[in-house]
Amino acid sequence: MDEVTQWEIVGCVPRITDEYMEPLLEAMLEQLPFAVVNFHSDNGSEYINEKVAKILNRLKVKQTKSRPRKSNDQALVEGKNGSVIRKHMGRNFIPKSAAMLIGDFYVSWFNPYLNYHRICSYATDKMDKRGKIRKVYDLHTTPYERLKSLPADKQNLRPGVLFAELDKFAYAESDNEFALNMQEAKRVLFRSI
């Protein structure tokens, strides 16, 4: 989850082990159209280990971690888990045999839906009459449109990634058309599990 654009990449593995997490992390980072500067994770050993550090060092990405028992350190991610992931995929554990099918669904349908077609709300700081800063959610757009609206020096696109190419994908279908197609793909996925 990118905290500026709310760009979200979701993945699925049969087990939370180095064997599965290392290729998943690389694949998830590859799905981002912009370079990652900092990787913030919780204290789980699946994120805080030598293999993850090696990947992040190779990409010149700084890693920070949440403080123990401070749930607000990951508030945006936790909120998205509840309002997005659980809403679409449910709360139950999945069979290990279905992890690859779900992972493919995420790459082909769910991640593009979240980033190119699902509206997010963005906060703006406003000062009230008493001088107190309040967050007002007055900007509503997709993470892709949010990325495009940033000043050029803040977009940080990866080498070889162009908005002209991303536009072709983003605007090939309307938001509603893509959502309907994603829902049908999800029904097919759930029937196969």
C-alpha positions, 0 to 999 in steps of 0.5 A: 500500500502506497500511502500517498496514492493508496496504490494497493497490491494484494498477493496470496501464498499457500504458506507464509515462509521464505520459499513463498514470500520472496518471489511474491514480494518481488512480483508485487514490487514489479506490479507497481508503476513507480519506484519504491523508496521505503518499505514499511512492514510489521514485525513479522519474520516473513518481512524482517529477515535476510532474504527480504533485506537482500531484495530491498537492498538490491532495489535500494529501498529503505525498510522501516518496521512498526513498533510493537503493540502500536496498531496505528503504525499500519492504520491505512493497511489495516483499514484497507484489509477490512474494507477491501480485502475482506469485503471481496474475499471473505474472512475465512482461511483458504485451502492451500491448493487455491492460493495460486488461483487466487494469486492469479486472480489478484494479478489479472483482475483484483489489483488492476481494479483496485488501482485503476477503477476503484475510487478512494478518498484522500484527506486534505488538512483544513484549519477550523475556526479555532485554528485546529487542523482537521482532515477533510476527505474532499478528494475522491479519485482512483489511485492511478488518477492520483498518481497522475495528478502529482507533480512530475518530480513526485511521480517517481515512475520506474524506468520504461513506464510511461503514462501513455501505456498505462492510459491504454490499460486504464481507459480500455474499459469504464470503471463499471465495466471492469468491476462487472468483469472482475466480479464475474472472474471472482464468481468463476474463481469461487466456483473452482475452489 
